[in-house]
Amino acid sequence: MGWMQDETGLGKTAANYVPLTPLSHLQRAAVVFAEREALVYGRIRRTYAAYHGRVTQLASALTKAGIQPGDVVATILPNVPAQSEAAFGVPACGAVLNTINTRLDVDTVAYIFDHGAAKLALVDSQFLPLAMAAIDLMEGPAPLIIEVPDDQAGVPAMAAQQNYEDFLETGDPAFKWVMPEDEWESLALNYTSGTTGRPKGVVYHHRGAYLMTMGTPISWELPLFMRYLQIVPLFHCNGWNHTWMMPALGGTVVCCRDISAKAVYDAIADEGVTHFGGAPIVLNMIVNAAEADRKPFDHTVEVFTAGAPPAPATLAAIGKLGFNIKQVYGLTETYGHVTECIWDPEWDSLPNDEQASIKARQGVAFPMMEDVTVVDDQMTPVPRDSASQGEIVMRGNTVMKGYLKNPEATEKAFAGGYFHSEDLAVQYPDGSIQISDRAKDIIISGGENISSVEVEGALMHHPAVNLCAVVAKPDDKWGEVPCAFVELKEGAAAEEAEIIAFARERLAGFKTPKAVVFQELPKTSTGKIQKFELRKLAKEL
């Protein structure tokens, strides 16, 4: 890098300025924590020295395969070691990492391959048919496919494409990593869920990811050598950037291919897992685990939860099982979590129900954020009275560069110098925010705004309810009314009238569901309930 001194002689030099990048963490860990356990997956146990070595060979192999700096390399992988290796190996050759959701349909995967212009894709054997079918639908050049089998999970190679381990062997162990010359260089490309129209490509830079890895340990009060269960899919905000963070702490990532209550309890009891992140649906799964799937453990497990507002009833229940839950909030466009519910020790004396309600708040800005607030349509902050509603907006270094090939959407998202979340919330006197609803999920009945989150929170207290979602149902008189979709606990029973009566005891009459449907709820791979599907069903009732 060529450096220019300014006239004061106080300019940037190679000695005093290094572009921020999470790649630096693994470079350091390979020396400082060389023999510490970095990755665990079944029989696989890799030290930081070995982890760094495989990442280096991957970066070299990608370069030899023709990948140039700035090219996109995709993955269709569950949370297996190869996905963690790609998190570092792809940017270590200067390329941009595009982790693709394994649950997407063929048409959407084809769109992402085309839109992102992936030159190469690492694909788990289970999802190889999906990738090949997507290639058949592509309009542009197809990516080179490298197959990643998973012997640990009994997913053998289909042997139709080059094998990942063979591909790594082509790499040079002495390859010099391509570090960014500018920390604004693109690091990752992540696609939004695309519930309305085509998904948008969210572009991350090295600086933002680095600052996420610095802010998270402060907010989560993380220790060195933590053992982290990788539940959050790495195709979801790059696992909230936790994989890039772990080498900074010398921590151990315990990979988790298939999420189940048994897998969580086993990892805690057998692998000594101390931390994990997960959507509220994961917490619910742990609370309602069958006795045969539970294992005793004697330490407190620290948990970040995000993805949807957790019900206070769920938070109260899991707190009694040895898990300490911290609610965080963010979006794909903000690299994951950017607000946290900071606990005030004065709240320790409150009744458990009140504590759970406070923990259900999305909280205040992380230290790497500049500002997170709630504003009205004129960008004026709403009163901090816990009642006035507005939109959550934010600004800071962990906001995306923008949407790939979509300047109009980028301009709209950044209007007024803030990123617009489209989430509705109230703000408390201490500055903490609490989501009322997604703008598109608010129910307007007879001119009254009804928060679906509030109604769901009330229903989750019913002992038979496992999960629920409330959406608008068209109504001739009121315009729309609340309709509840309820997934019951295994072996439990309930009637529509019973659920409605239960809600009426806790809510104003106009907020009470006017219809209840019992069924399994449609969910995304990250545990979010797909309300757009339920809205379609509600229209047909």
Salt bridges, closest charged atoms under 4 A:
GLU37 OE2 - ARG45 NH1 3.70
GLU37 OE1 - ARG227 NH1 3.22
ASP71 OD1 - LYS119 NZ 3.14
GLU85 OE2 - ARG46 NH1 2.85
GLU85 OE2 - ARG54 NE 2.73
ASP107 OD2 - ARG198 NH1 3.09
ASP124 OD2 - ARG257 NH2 2.79
ASP150 OD2 - ARG257 NH1 2.76
GLU165 OE2 - ARG54 NH2 2.80
GLU183 OE2 - ARG207 NH1 2.65
ASP266 OD2 - LYS262 NZ 2.72
ASP266 OD1 - LYS295 NZ 3.32
ASP270 OD2 - LYS295 NZ 2.77
GLU271 OE2 - ARG45 NH2 2.51
GLU271 OE1 - ARG227 NH2 3.23
GLU291 OE1 - ARG294 NE 3.93
ASP298 OD1 - HIS299 ND1 3.93
GLU340 OE1 - LYS326 NZ 3.17
GLU391 OE1 - HIS420 ND1 3.05
ASP423 OD1 - ARG438 NH1 2.69
ASP441 OD1 - ARG535 NH1 2.63
GLU454 OE1 - LYS511 NZ 2.97
GLU456 OE2 - LYS531 NZ 2.74
GLU487 OE1 - LYS523 NZ 3.10
GLU498 OE2 - HIS462 NE2 2.89
GLU505 OE1 - ARG506 NH1 3.35
GLU533 OE1 - LYS536 NZ 3.76
